[in-house]
Amino acid sequence: MADTTNTTDTRKKVEDEIKKIRPMLQADGGDIELVDVEDDGTVKVKLVGACAGCAMSQYTLKLGVERVLKNEIPEVTQVVSV
């Protein structure tokens, strides 16, 4: 059985960090939505607005969002776009 307390705590931390990241994405006409945080530390997000169709979205995801989340939240193992 999964430890939902840890997942819930991690989700809250991720939500807090996304709030800090969001203004940078919104400045370029994009945004990010948290979809899920899985037990294995995978964070699922959806890039929307200008980010959804941008050729640089994977760089933004991996070198921006994932880097920040992994640095700030050790439980995060990866960030994927869904």
mmCIF file of the N, C-alpha and C atoms, coordinates in Angstrom:
data_MODEL
# 
_entry.id   MODEL 
# 
loop_
_atom_site.group_PDB 
_atom_site.id 
_atom_site.type_symbol 
_atom_site.label_atom_id 
_atom_site.label_alt_id 
_atom_site.label_comp_id 
_atom_site.label_asym_id 
_atom_site.label_entity_id 
_atom_site.label_seq_id 
_atom_site.pdbx_PDB_ins_code 
_atom_site.Cartn_x 
_atom_site.Cartn_y 
_atom_site.Cartn_z 
_atom_site.occupancy 
_atom_site.B_iso_or_equiv 
_atom_site.pdbx_formal_charge 
_atom_site.auth_seq_id 
_atom_site.auth_comp_id 
_atom_site.auth_asym_id 
_atom_site.auth_atom_id 
_atom_site.pdbx_PDB_model_num 
ATOM 1   N N  . MET A 1 1  ? 0.842  -1.183 0.000   1.00 0.00 ? 1  MET A N  1 
ATOM 2   C CA . MET A 1 1  ? 0.000  0.000  0.000   1.00 0.00 ? 1  MET A CA 1 
ATOM 3   C C  . MET A 1 1  ? 0.887  1.245  0.000   1.00 0.00 ? 1  MET A C  1 
ATOM 4   N N  . ALA A 1 2  ? 0.559  2.205  -0.831  1.00 0.00 ? 2  ALA A N  1 
ATOM 5   C CA . ALA A 1 2  ? 1.348  3.425  -0.956  1.00 0.00 ? 2  ALA A CA 1 
ATOM 6   C C  . ALA A 1 2  ? 1.158  4.308  0.271   1.00 0.00 ? 2  ALA A C  1 
ATOM 7   N N  . ASP A 1 3  ? 2.198  5.032  0.598   1.00 0.00 ? 3  ASP A N  1 
ATOM 8   C CA . ASP A 1 3  ? 2.132  5.972  1.708   1.00 0.00 ? 3  ASP A CA 1 
ATOM 9   C C  . ASP A 1 3  ? 1.591  7.296  1.177   1.00 0.00 ? 3  ASP A C  1 
ATOM 10  N N  . THR A 1 4  ? 0.294  7.485  1.306   1.00 0.00 ? 4  THR A N  1 
ATOM 11  C CA . THR A 1 4  ? -0.344 8.673  0.743   1.00 0.00 ? 4  THR A CA 1 
ATOM 12  C C  . THR A 1 4  ? 0.050  9.952  1.469   1.00 0.00 ? 4  THR A C  1 
ATOM 13  N N  . THR A 1 5  ? 0.485  9.845  2.719   1.00 0.00 ? 5  THR A N  1 
ATOM 14  C CA . THR A 1 5  ? 0.914  11.033 3.455   1.00 0.00 ? 5  THR A CA 1 
ATOM 15  C C  . THR A 1 5  ? 2.139  11.640 2.790   1.00 0.00 ? 5  THR A C  1 
ATOM 16  N N  . ASN A 1 6  ? 3.131  10.806 2.451   1.00 0.00 ? 6  ASN A N  1 
ATOM 17  C CA . ASN A 1 6  ? 4.329  11.306 1.788   1.00 0.00 ? 6  ASN A CA 1 
ATOM 18  C C  . ASN A 1 6  ? 3.998  11.904 0.433   1.00 0.00 ? 6  ASN A C  1 
ATOM 19  N N  . THR A 1 7  ? 3.126  11.238 -0.325  1.00 0.00 ? 7  THR A N  1 
ATOM 20  C CA . THR A 1 7  ? 2.741  11.748 -1.638  1.00 0.00 ? 7  THR A CA 1 
ATOM 21  C C  . THR A 1 7  ? 2.004  13.074 -1.495  1.00 0.00 ? 7  THR A C  1 
ATOM 22  N N  . THR A 1 8  ? 1.146  13.183 -0.498  1.00 0.00 ? 8  THR A N  1 
ATOM 23  C CA . THR A 1 8  ? 0.413  14.426 -0.258  1.00 0.00 ? 8  THR A CA 1 
ATOM 24  C C  . THR A 1 8  ? 1.367  15.545 0.129   1.00 0.00 ? 8  THR A C  1 
ATOM 25  N N  . ASP A 1 9  ? 2.336  15.251 0.995   1.00 0.00 ? 9  ASP A N  1 
ATOM 26  C CA . ASP A 1 9  ? 3.334  16.248 1.391   1.00 0.00 ? 9  ASP A CA 1 
ATOM 27  C C  . ASP A 1 9  ? 4.158  16.693 0.193   1.00 0.00 ? 9  ASP A C  1 
ATOM 28  N N  . THR A 1 10 ? 4.572  15.736 -0.622  1.00 0.00 ? 10 THR A N  1 
ATOM 29  C CA . THR A 1 10 ? 5.359  16.055 -1.811  1.00 0.00 ? 10 THR A CA 1 
ATOM 30  C C  . THR A 1 10 ? 4.540  16.903 -2.769  1.00 0.00 ? 10 THR A C  1 
ATOM 31  N N  . ARG A 1 11 ? 3.283  16.554 -2.952  1.00 0.00 ? 11 ARG A N  1 
ATOM 32  C CA . ARG A 1 11 ? 2.413  17.331 -3.846  1.00 0.00 ? 11 ARG A CA 1 
ATOM 33  C C  . ARG A 1 11 ? 2.322  18.781 -3.380  1.00 0.00 ? 11 ARG A C  1 
ATOM 34  N N  . LYS A 1 12 ? 2.175  18.997 -2.087  1.00 0.00 ? 12 LYS A N  1 
ATOM 35  C CA . LYS A 1 12 ? 2.094  20.357 -1.545  1.00 0.00 ? 12 LYS A CA 1 
ATOM 36  C C  . LYS A 1 12 ? 3.386  21.122 -1.827  1.00 0.00 ? 12 LYS A C  1 
ATOM 37  N N  . LYS A 1 13 ? 4.523  20.465 -1.636  1.00 0.00 ? 13 LYS A N  1 
ATOM 38  C CA . LYS A 1 13 ? 5.812  21.105 -1.923  1.00 0.00 ? 13 LYS A CA 1 
ATOM 39  C C  . LYS A 1 13 ? 5.919  21.464 -3.401  1.00 0.00 ? 13 LYS A C  1 
ATOM 40  N N  . VAL A 1 14 ? 5.490  20.541 -4.269  1.00 0.00 ? 14 VAL A N  1 
ATOM 41  C CA . VAL A 1 14 ? 5.536  20.785 -5.713  1.00 0.00 ? 14 VAL A CA 1 
ATOM 42  C C  . VAL A 1 14 ? 4.629  21.962 -6.073  1.00 0.00 ? 14 VAL A C  1 
ATOM 43  N N  . GLU A 1 15 ? 3.429  21.986 -5.518  1.00 0.00 ? 15 GLU A N  1 
ATOM 44  C CA . GLU A 1 15 ? 2.505  23.101 -5.782  1.00 0.00 ? 15 GLU A CA 1 
ATOM 45  C C  . GLU A 1 15 ? 3.135  24.433 -5.385  1.00 0.00 ? 15 GLU A C  1 
ATOM 46  N N  . ASP A 1 16 ? 3.800  24.458 -4.237  1.00 0.00 ? 16 ASP A N  1 
ATOM 47  C CA . ASP A 1 16 ? 4.439  25.686 -3.765  1.00 0.00 ? 16 ASP A CA 1 
ATOM 48  C C  . ASP A 1 16 ? 5.551  26.133 -4.707  1.00 0.00 ? 16 ASP A C  1 
ATOM 49  N N  . GLU A 1 17 ? 6.361  25.198 -5.191  1.00 0.00 ? 17 GLU A N  1 
ATOM 50  C CA . GLU A 1 17 ? 7.448  25.539 -6.112  1.00 0.00 ? 17 GLU A CA 1 
ATOM 51  C C  . GLU A 1 17 ? 6.908  25.982 -7.467  1.00 0.00 ? 17 GLU A C  1 
ATOM 52  N N  . ILE A 1 18 ? 5.842  25.344 -7.931  1.00 0.00 ? 18 ILE A N  1 
ATOM 53  C CA . ILE A 1 18 ? 5.244  25.739 -9.212  1.00 0.00 ? 18 ILE A CA 1 
ATOM 54  C C  . ILE A 1 18 ? 4.718  27.172 -9.128  1.00 0.00 ? 18 ILE A C  1 
ATOM 55  N N  . LYS A 1 19 ? 4.203  27.557 -7.974  1.00 0.00 ? 19 LYS A N  1 
ATOM 56  C CA . LYS A 1 19 ? 3.744  28.944 -7.797  1.00 0.00 ? 19 LYS A CA 1 
ATOM 57  C C  . LYS A 1 19 ? 4.897  29.927 -8.001  1.00 0.00 ? 19 LYS A C  1 
ATOM 58  N N  . LYS A 1 20 ? 6.107  29.522 -7.625  1.00 0.00 ? 20 LYS A N  1 
ATOM 59  C CA . LYS A 1 20 ? 7.281  30.384 -7.800  1.00 0.00 ? 20 LYS A CA 1 
ATOM 60  C C  . LYS A 1 20 ? 7.735  30.418 -9.259  1.00 0.00 ? 20 LYS A C  1 
ATOM 61  N N  . ILE A 1 21 ? 7.586  29.308 -9.965  1.00 0.00 ? 21 ILE A N  1 
ATOM 62  C CA . ILE A 1 21 ? 8.019  29.179 -11.358 1.00 0.00 ? 21 ILE A CA 1 
ATOM 63  C C  . ILE A 1 21 ? 7.020  29.832 -12.315 1.00 0.00 ? 21 ILE A C  1 
ATOM 64  N N  . ARG A 1 22 ? 5.759  29.741 -11.986 1.00 0.00 ? 22 ARG A N  1 
ATOM 65  C CA . ARG A 1 22 ? 4.665  30.177 -12.874 1.00 0.00 ? 22 ARG A CA 1 
ATOM 66  C C  . ARG A 1 22 ? 4.851  31.582 -13.462 1.00 0.00 ? 22 ARG A C  1 
ATOM 67  N N  . PRO A 1 23 ? 5.238  32.604 -12.691 1.00 0.00 ? 23 PRO A N  1 
ATOM 68  C CA . PRO A 1 23 ? 5.363  33.949 -13.282 1.00 0.00 ? 23 PRO A CA 1 
ATOM 69  C C  . PRO A 1 23 ? 6.342  34.017 -14.456 1.00 0.00 ? 23 PRO A C  1 
ATOM 70  N N  . MET A 1 24 ? 7.398  33.231 -14.429 1.00 0.00 ? 24 MET A N  1 
ATOM 71  C CA . MET A 1 24 ? 8.355  33.224 -15.539 1.00 0.00 ? 24 MET A CA 1 
ATOM 72  C C  . MET A 1 24 ? 7.705  32.681 -16.810 1.00 0.00 ? 24 MET A C  1 
ATOM 73  N N  . LEU A 1 25 ? 6.892  31.646 -16.669 1.00 0.00 ? 25 LEU A N  1 
ATOM 74  C CA . LEU A 1 25 ? 6.199  31.076 -17.822 1.00 0.00 ? 25 LEU A CA 1 
ATOM 75  C C  . LEU A 1 25 ? 5.118  32.026 -18.322 1.00 0.00 ? 25 LEU A C  1 
ATOM 76  N N  . GLN A 1 26 ? 4.402  32.639 -17.400 1.00 0.00 ? 26 GLN A N  1 
ATOM 77  C CA . GLN A 1 26 ? 3.328  33.556 -17.775 1.00 0.00 ? 26 GLN A CA 1 
ATOM 78  C C  . GLN A 1 26 ? 3.868  34.799 -18.479 1.00 0.00 ? 26 GLN A C  1 
ATOM 79  N N  . ALA A 1 27 ? 5.089  35.193 -18.158 1.00 0.00 ? 27 ALA A N  1 
ATOM 80  C CA . ALA A 1 27 ? 5.698  36.356 -18.811 1.00 0.00 ? 27 ALA A CA 1 
ATOM 81  C C  . ALA A 1 27 ? 5.858  36.133 -20.312 1.00 0.00 ? 27 ALA A C  1 
ATOM 82  N N  . ASP A 1 28 ? 5.972  34.867 -20.723 1.00 0.00 ? 28 ASP A N  1 
ATOM 83  C CA . ASP A 1 28 ? 6.093  34.525 -22.140 1.00 0.00 ? 28 ASP A CA 1 
ATOM 84  C C  . ASP A 1 28 ? 4.780  34.029 -22.730 1.00 0.00 ? 28 ASP A C  1 
ATOM 85  N N  . GLY A 1 29 ? 3.680  34.192 -22.002 1.00 0.00 ? 29 GLY A N  1 
ATOM 86  C CA . GLY A 1 29 ? 2.376  33.796 -22.510 1.00 0.00 ? 29 GLY A CA 1 
ATOM 87  C C  . GLY A 1 29 ? 2.014  32.346 -22.262 1.00 0.00 ? 29 GLY A C  1 
ATOM 88  N N  . GLY A 1 30 ? 2.792  31.666 -21.436 1.00 0.00 ? 30 GLY A N  1 
ATOM 89  C CA . GLY A 1 30 ? 2.519  30.262 -21.127 1.00 0.00 ? 30 GLY A CA 1 
ATOM 90  C C  . GLY A 1 30 ? 2.077  30.079 -19.692 1.00 0.00 ? 30 GLY A C  1 
ATOM 91  N N  . ASP A 1 31 ? 1.926  28.824 -19.329 1.00 0.00 ? 31 ASP A N  1 
ATOM 92  C CA . ASP A 1 31 ? 1.571  28.498 -17.950 1.00 0.00 ? 31 ASP A CA 1 
ATOM 93  C C  . ASP A 1 31 ? 1.818  27.010 -17.742 1.00 0.00 ? 31 ASP A C  1 
ATOM 94  N N  . ILE A 1 32 ? 1.694  26.584 -16.510 1.00 0.00 ? 32 ILE A N  1 
ATOM 95  C CA . ILE A 1 32 ? 1.920  25.190 -16.153 1.00 0.00 ? 32 ILE A CA 1 
ATOM 96  C C  . ILE A 1 32 ? 0.824  24.748 -15.196 1.00 0.00 ? 32 ILE A C  1 
ATOM 97  N N  . GLU A 1 33 ? 0.343  23.531 -15.388 1.00 0.00 ? 33 GLU A N  1 
ATOM 98  C CA . GLU A 1 33 ? -0.665 22.949 -14.503 1.00 0.00 ? 33 GLU A CA 1 
ATOM 99  C C  . GLU A 1 33 ? -0.109 21.656 -13.926 1.00 0.00 ? 33 GLU A C  1 
ATOM 100 N N  . LEU A 1 34 ? -0.234 21.482 -12.625 1.00 0.00 ? 34 LEU A N  1 
ATOM 101 C CA . LEU A 1 34 ? 0.158  20.233 -11.984 1.00 0.00 ? 34 LEU A CA 1 
ATOM 102 C C  . LEU A 1 34 ? -0.944 19.213 -12.210 1.00 0.00 ? 34 LEU A C  1 
ATOM 103 N N  . VAL A 1 35 ? -0.581 18.070 -12.790 1.00 0.00 ? 35 VAL A N  1 
ATOM 104 C CA . VAL A 1 35 ? -1.546 17.013 -13.068 1.00 0.00 ? 35 VAL A CA 1 
ATOM 105 C C  . VAL A 1 35 ? -1.514 15.962 -11.970 1.00 0.00 ? 35 VAL A C  1 
ATOM 106 N N  . ASP A 1 36 ? -0.308 15.511 -11.590 1.00 0.00 ? 36 ASP A N  1 
ATOM 107 C CA . ASP A 1 36 ? -0.205 14.437 -10.603 1.00 0.00 ? 36 ASP A CA 1 
ATOM 108 C C  . ASP A 1 36 ? 1.206  14.371 -10.047 1.00 0.00 ? 36 ASP A C  1 
ATOM 109 N N  . VAL A 1 37 ? 1.326  13.830 -8.854  1.00 0.00 ? 37 VAL A N  1 
ATOM 110 C CA . VAL A 1 37 ? 2.607  13.464 -8.260  1.00 0.00 ? 37 VAL A CA 1 
ATOM 111 C C  . VAL A 1 37 ? 2.480  11.997 -7.893  1.00 0.00 ? 37 VAL A C  1 
ATOM 112 N N  . GLU A 1 38 ? 3.299  11.161 -8.519  1.00 0.00 ? 38 GLU A N  1 
ATOM 113 C CA . GLU A 1 38 ? 3.209  9.724  -8.300  1.00 0.00 ? 38 GLU A CA 1 
ATOM 114 C C  . GLU A 1 38 ? 4.097  9.283  -7.143  1.00 0.00 ? 38 GLU A C  1 
ATOM 115 N N  . ASP A 1 39 ? 3.826  8.080  -6.643  1.00 0.00 ? 39 ASP A N  1 
ATOM 116 C CA . ASP A 1 39 ? 4.572  7.542  -5.501  1.00 0.00 ? 39 ASP A CA 1 
ATOM 117 C C  . ASP A 1 39 ? 6.067  7.433  -5.766  1.00 0.00 ? 39 ASP A C  1 
ATOM 118 N N  . ASP A 1 40 ? 6.455  7.248  -7.037  1.00 0.00 ? 40 ASP A N  1 
ATOM 119 C CA . ASP A 1 40 ? 7.877  7.093  -7.365  1.00 0.00 ? 40 ASP A CA 1 
ATOM 120 C C  . ASP A 1 40 ? 8.596  8.430  -7.539  1.00 0.00 ? 40 ASP A C  1 
ATOM 121 N N  . GLY A 1 41 ? 7.894  9.537  -7.284  1.00 0.00 ? 41 GLY A N  1 
ATOM 122 C CA . GLY A 1 41 ? 8.501  10.857 -7.383  1.00 0.00 ? 41 GLY A CA 1 
ATOM 123 C C  . GLY A 1 41 ? 8.357  11.512 -8.741  1.00 0.00 ? 41 GLY A C  1 
ATOM 124 N N  . THR A 1 42 ? 7.640  10.873 -9.644  1.00 0.00 ? 42 THR A N  1 
ATOM 125 C CA . THR A 1 42 ? 7.385  11.459 -10.956 1.00 0.00 ? 42 THR A CA 1 
ATOM 126 C C  . THR A 1 42 ? 6.320  12.542 -10.825 1.00 0.00 ? 42 THR A C  1 
ATOM 127 N N  . VAL A 1 43 ? 6.641  13.712 -11.326 1.00 0.00 ? 43 VAL A N  1 
ATOM 128 C CA . VAL A 1 43 ? 5.701  14.829 -11.332 1.00 0.00 ? 43 VAL A CA 1 
ATOM 129 C C  . VAL A 1 43 ? 5.182  14.982 -12.756 1.00 0.00 ? 43 VAL A C  1 
ATOM 130 N N  . LYS A 1 44 ? 3.862  14.941 -12.902 1.00 0.00 ? 44 LYS A N  1 
ATOM 131 C CA . LYS A 1 44 ? 3.239  15.103 -14.215 1.00 0.00 ? 44 LYS A CA 1 
ATOM 132 C C  . LYS A 1 44 ? 2.645  16.500 -14.292 1.00 0.00 ? 44 LYS A C  1 
ATOM 133 N N  . VAL A 1 45 ? 3.027  17.219 -15.343 1.00 0.00 ? 45 VAL A N  1 
ATOM 134 C CA . VAL A 1 45 ? 2.532  18.573 -15.541 1.00 0.00 ? 45 VAL A CA 1 
ATOM 135 C C  . VAL A 1 45 ? 2.007  18.725 -16.961 1.00 0.00 ? 45 VAL A C  1 
ATOM 136 N N  . LYS A 1 46 ? 1.242  19.767 -17.141 1.00 0.00 ? 46 LYS A N  1 
ATOM 137 C CA . LYS A 1 46 ? 0.752  20.119 -18.471 1.00 0.00 ? 46 LYS A CA 1 
ATOM 138 C C  . LYS A 1 46 ? 1.180  21.554 -18.740 1.00 0.00 ? 46 LYS A C  1 
ATOM 139 N N  . LEU A 1 47 ? 1.931  21.744 -19.821 1.00 0.00 ? 47 LEU A N  1 
ATOM 140 C CA . LEU A 1 47 ? 2.302  23.085 -20.245 1.00 0.00 ? 47 LEU A CA 1 
ATOM 141 C C  . LEU A 1 47 ? 1.182  23.611 -21.131 1.00 0.00 ? 47 LEU A C  1 
ATOM 142 N N  . VAL A 1 48 ? 0.726  24.815 -20.858 1.00 0.00 ? 48 VAL A N  1 
ATOM 143 C CA . VAL A 1 48 ? -0.413 25.377 -21.585 1.00 0.00 ? 48 VAL A CA 1 
ATOM 144 C C  . VAL A 1 48 ? -0.069 26.765 -22.125 1.00 0.00 ? 48 VAL A C  1 
ATOM 145 N N  . GLY A 1 49 ? -0.988 27.313 -22.895 1.00 0.00 ? 49 GLY A N  1 
ATOM 146 C CA . GLY A 1 49 ? -0.767 28.623 -23.492 1.00 0.00 ? 49 GLY A CA 1 
ATOM 147 C C  . GLY A 1 49 ? 0.351  28.549 -24.509 1.00 0.00 ? 49 GLY A C  1 
ATOM 148 N N  . ALA A 1 50 ? 1.179  29.571 -24.559 1.00 0.00 ? 50 ALA A N  1 
ATOM 149 C CA . ALA A 1 50 ? 2.276  29.617 -25.521 1.00 0.00 ? 50 ALA A CA 1 
ATOM 150 C C  . ALA A 1 50 ? 3.262  28.476 -25.314 1.00 0.00 ? 50 ALA A C  1 
ATOM 151 N N  . CYS A 1 51 ? 3.361  27.968 -24.096 1.00 0.00 ? 51 CYS A N  1 
ATOM 152 C CA . CYS A 1 51 ? 4.282  26.861 -23.813 1.00 0.00 ? 51 CYS A CA 1 
ATOM 153 C C  . CYS A 1 51 ? 3.853  25.567 -24.503 1.00 0.00 ? 51 CYS A C  1 
ATOM 154 N N  . ALA A 1 52 ? 2.560  25.391 -24.712 1.00 0.00 ? 52 ALA A N  1 
ATOM 155 C CA . ALA A 1 52 ? 2.046  24.139 -25.267 1.00 0.00 ? 52 ALA A CA 1 
ATOM 156 C C  . ALA A 1 52 ? 2.586  23.867 -26.662 1.00 0.00 ? 52 ALA A C  1 
ATOM 157 N N  . GLY A 1 53 ? 2.726  24.880 -27.485 1.00 0.00 ? 53 GLY A N  1 
ATOM 158 C CA . GLY A 1 53 ? 3.181  24.664 -28.851 1.00 0.00 ? 53 GLY A CA 1 
ATOM 159 C C  . GLY A 1 53 ? 4.595  25.136 -29.114 1.00 0.00 ? 53 GLY A C  1 
ATOM 160 N N  . CYS A 1 54 ? 5.284  25.553 -28.092 1.00 0.00 ? 54 CYS A N  1 
ATOM 161 C CA . CYS A 1 54 ? 6.622  26.123 -28.251 1.00 0.00 ? 54 CYS A CA 1 
ATOM 162 C C  . CYS A 1 54 ? 7.667  25.031 -28.469 1.00 0.00 ? 54 CYS A C  1 
ATOM 163 N N  . ALA A 1 55 ? 8.549  25.273 -29.425 1.00 0.00 ? 55 ALA A N  1 
ATOM 164 C CA . ALA A 1 55 ? 9.625  24.320 -29.704 1.00 0.00 ? 55 ALA A CA 1 
ATOM 165 C C  . ALA A 1 55 ? 10.584 24.190 -28.521 1.00 0.00 ? 55 ALA A C  1 
ATOM 166 N N  . MET A 1 56 ? 10.621 25.180 -27.674 1.00 0.00 ? 56 MET A N  1 
ATOM 167 C CA . MET A 1 56 ? 11.528 25.172 -26.519 1.00 0.00 ? 56 MET A CA 1 
ATOM 168 C C  . MET A 1 56 ? 10.890 24.574 -25.266 1.00 0.00 ? 56 MET A C  1 
ATOM 169 N N  . SER A 1 57 ? 9.678  24.053 -25.380 1.00 0.00 ? 57 SER A N  1 
ATOM 170 C CA . SER A 1 57 ? 8.960  23.588 -24.189 1.00 0.00 ? 57 SER A CA 1 
ATOM 171 C C  . SER A 1 57 ? 9.688  22.465 -23.458 1.00 0.00 ? 57 SER A C  1 
ATOM 172 N N  . GLN A 1 58 ? 10.346 21.561 -24.175 1.00 0.00 ? 58 GLN A N  1 
ATOM 173 C CA . GLN A 1 58 ? 11.073 20.483 -23.498 1.00 0.00 ? 58 GLN A CA 1 
ATOM 174 C C  . GLN A 1 58 ? 12.291 21.014 -22.750 1.00 0.00 ? 58 GLN A C  1 
ATOM 175 N N  . TYR A 1 59 ? 12.937 22.036 -23.295 1.00 0.00 ? 59 TYR A N  1 
ATOM 176 C CA . TYR A 1 59 ? 14.044 22.674 -22.579 1.00 0.00 ? 59 TYR A CA 1 
ATOM 177 C C  . TYR A 1 59 ? 13.522 23.362 -21.319 1.00 0.00 ? 59 TYR A C  1 
ATOM 178 N N  . THR A 1 60 ? 12.408 24.051 -21.460 1.00 0.00 ? 60 THR A N  1 
ATOM 179 C CA . THR A 1 60 ? 11.785 24.703 -20.302 1.00 0.00 ? 60 THR A CA 1 
ATOM 180 C C  . THR A 1 60 ? 11.442 23.671 -19.240 1.00 0.00 ? 60 THR A C  1 
ATOM 181 N N  . LEU A 1 61 ? 10.884 22.549 -19.683 1.00 0.00 ? 61 LEU A N  1 
ATOM 182 C CA . LEU A 1 61 ? 10.466 21.502 -18.757 1.00 0.00 ? 61 LEU A CA 1 
ATOM 183 C C  . LEU A 1 61 ? 11.664 20.893 -18.034 1.00 0.00 ? 61 LEU A C  1 
ATOM 184 N N  . LYS A 1 62 ? 12.674 20.463 -18.785 1.00 0.00 ? 62 LYS A N  1 
ATOM 185 C CA . LYS A 1 62 ? 13.800 19.732 -18.194 1.00 0.00 ? 62 LYS A CA 1 
ATOM 186 C C  . LYS A 1 62 ? 14.830 20.642 -17.530 1.00 0.00 ? 62 LYS A C  1 
ATOM 187 N N  . LEU A 1 63 ? 15.210 21.724 -18.207 1.00 0.00 ? 63 LEU A N  1 
ATOM 188 C CA . LEU A 1 63 ? 16.265 22.585 -17.674 1.00 0.00 ? 63 LEU A CA 1 
ATOM 189 C C  . LEU A 1 63 ? 15.736 23.664 -16.733 1.00 0.00 ? 63 LEU A C  1 
ATOM 190 N N  . GLY A 1 64 ? 14.435 23.884 -16.770 1.00 0.00 ? 64 GLY A N  1 
ATOM 191 C CA . GLY A 1 64 ? 13.830 24.870 -15.881 1.00 0.00 ? 64 GLY A CA 1 
ATOM 192 C C  . GLY A 1 64 ? 13.046 24.212 -14.771 1.00 0.00 ? 64 GLY A C  1 
ATOM 193 N N  . VAL A 1 65 ? 11.871 23.713 -15.112 1.00 0.00 ? 65 VAL A N  1 
ATOM 194 C CA . VAL A 1 65 ? 10.944 23.175 -14.115 1.00 0.00 ? 65 VAL A CA 1 
ATOM 195 C C  . VAL A 1 65 ? 11.546 21.980 -13.376 1.00 0.00 ? 65 VAL A C  1 
ATOM 196 N N  . GLU A 1 66 ? 12.026 20.983 -14.108 1.00 0.00 ? 66 GLU A N  1 
ATOM 197 C CA . GLU A 1 66 ? 12.554 19.782 -13.453 1.00 0.00 ? 66 GLU A CA 1 
ATOM 198 C C  . GLU A 1 66 ? 13.768 20.104 -12.587 1.00 0.00 ? 66 GLU A C  1 
ATOM 199 N N  . ARG A 1 67 ? 14.660 20.933 -13.091 1.00 0.00 ? 67 ARG A N  1 
ATOM 200 C CA . ARG A 1 67 ? 15.865 21.282 -12.328 1.00 0.00 ? 67 ARG A CA 1 
ATOM 201 C C  . ARG A 1 67 ? 15.492 21.938 -11.001 1.00 0.00 ? 67 ARG A C  1 
ATOM 202 N N  . VAL A 1 68 ? 14.572 22.891 -11.043 1.00 0.00 ? 68 VAL A N  1 
ATOM 203 C CA . VAL A 1 68 ? 14.148 23.582 -9.819  1.00 0.00 ? 68 VAL A CA 1 
ATOM 204 C C  . VAL A 1 68 ? 13.487 22.606 -8.851  1.00 0.00 ? 68 VAL A C  1 
ATOM 205 N N  . LEU A 1 69 ? 12.543 21.811 -9.362  1.00 0.00 ? 69 LEU A N  1 
ATOM 206 C CA . LEU A 1 69 ? 11.825 20.890 -8.475  1.00 0.00 ? 69 LEU A CA 1 
ATOM 207 C C  . LEU A 1 69 ? 12.762 19.865 -7.846  1.00 0.00 ? 69 LEU A C  1 
ATOM 208 N N  . LYS A 1 70 ? 13.687 19.305 -8.625  1.00 0.00 ? 70 LYS A N  1 
ATOM 209 C CA . LYS A 1 70 ? 14.612 18.307 -8.078  1.00 0.00 ? 70 LYS A CA 1 
ATOM 210 C C  . LYS A 1 70 ? 15.580 18.933 -7.075  1.00 0.00 ? 70 LYS A C  1 
ATOM 211 N N  . ASN A 1 71 ? 15.987 20.171 -7.312  1.00 0.00 ? 71 ASN A N  1 
ATOM 212 C CA . ASN A 1 71 ? 16.886 20.849 -6.373  1.00 0.00 ? 71 ASN A CA 1 
ATOM 213 C C  . ASN A 1 71 ? 16.194 21.172 -5.053  1.00 0.00 ? 71 ASN A C  1 
ATOM 214 N N  . GLU A 1 72 ? 14.930 21.554 -5.124  1.00 0.00 ? 72 GLU A N  1 
ATOM 215 C CA . GLU A 1 72 ? 14.196 21.988 -3.940  1.00 0.00 ? 72 GLU A CA 1 
ATOM 216 C C  . GLU A 1 72 ? 13.475 20.858 -3.209  1.00 0.00 ? 72 GLU A C  1 
ATOM 217 N N  . ILE A 1 73 ? 13.152 19.785 -3.942  1.00 0.00 ? 73 ILE A N  1 
ATOM 218 C CA . ILE A 1 73 ? 12.353 18.697 -3.365  1.00 0.00 ? 73 ILE A CA 1 
ATOM 219 C C  . ILE A 1 73 ? 13.035 17.370 -3.693  1.00 0.00 ? 73 ILE A C  1 
ATOM 220 N N  . PRO A 1 74 ? 13.798 16.816 -2.763  1.00 0.00 ? 74 PRO A N  1 
ATOM 221 C CA . PRO A 1 74 ? 14.551 15.586 -3.029  1.00 0.00 ? 74 PRO A CA 1 
ATOM 222 C C  . PRO A 1 74 ? 13.684 14.399 -3.461  1.00 0.00 ? 74 PRO A C  1 
ATOM 223 N N  . GLU A 1 75 ? 12.419 14.410 -3.090  1.00 0.00 ? 75 GLU A N  1 
ATOM 224 C CA . GLU A 1 75 ? 11.532 13.295 -3.440  1.00 0.00 ? 75 GLU A CA 1 
ATOM 225 C C  . GLU A 1 75 ? 11.206 13.256 -4.935  1.00 0.00 ? 75 GLU A C  1 
ATOM 226 N N  . VAL A 1 76 ? 11.373 14.372 -5.625  1.00 0.00 ? 76 VAL A N  1 
ATOM 227 C CA . VAL A 1 76 ? 11.068 14.437 -7.059  1.00 0.00 ? 76 VAL A CA 1 
ATOM 228 C C  . VAL A 1 76 ? 12.177 13.738 -7.839  1.00 0.00 ? 76 VAL A C  1 
ATOM 229 N N  . THR A 1 77 ? 11.775 12.764 -8.666  1.00 0.00 ? 77 THR A N  1 
ATOM 230 C CA . THR A 1 77 ? 12.743 12.014 -9.474  1.00 0.00 ? 77 THR A CA 1 
ATOM 231 C C  . THR A 1 77 ? 12.769 12.473 -10.924 1.00 0.00 ? 77 THR A C  1 
ATOM 232 N N  . GLN A 1 78 ? 11.631 12.923 -11.432 1.00 0.00 ? 78 GLN A N  1 
ATOM 233 C CA . GLN A 1 78 ? 11.556 13.419 -12.800 1.00 0.00 ? 78 GLN A CA 1 
ATOM 234 C C  . GLN A 1 78 ? 10.283 14.231 -12.975 1.00 0.00 ? 78 GLN A C  1 
ATOM 235 N N  . VAL A 1 79 ? 10.281 15.051 -14.021 1.00 0.00 ? 79 VAL A N  1 
ATOM 236 C CA . VAL A 1 79 ? 9.097  15.823 -14.378 1.00 0.00 ? 79 VAL A CA 1 
ATOM 237 C C  . VAL A 1 79 ? 8.781  15.502 -15.827 1.00 0.00 ? 79 VAL A C  1 
ATOM 238 N N  . VAL A 1 80 ? 7.536  15.118 -16.083 1.00 0.00 ? 80 VAL A N  1 
ATOM 239 C CA . VAL A 1 80 ? 7.119  14.769 -17.438 1.00 0.00 ? 80 VAL A CA 1 
ATOM 240 C C  . VAL A 1 80 ? 5.893  15.587 -17.823 1.00 0.00 ? 80 VAL A C  1 
ATOM 241 N N  . SER A 1 81 ? 5.811  15.884 -19.110 1.00 0.00 ? 81 SER A N  1 
ATOM 242 C CA . SER A 1 81 ? 4.665  16.605 -19.646 1.00 0.00 ? 81 SER A CA 1 
ATOM 243 C C  . SER A 1 81 ? 3.639  15.606 -20.147 1.00 0.00 ? 81 SER A C  1 
ATOM 244 N N  . VAL A 1 82 ? 2.383  15.837 -19.812 1.00 0.00 ? 82 VAL A N  1 
ATOM 245 C CA . VAL A 1 82 ? 1.307  14.941 -20.260 1.00 0.00 ? 82 VAL A CA 1 
ATOM 246 C C  . VAL A 1 82 ? 0.289  15.706 -21.077 1.00 0.00 ? 82 VAL A C  1 
# 
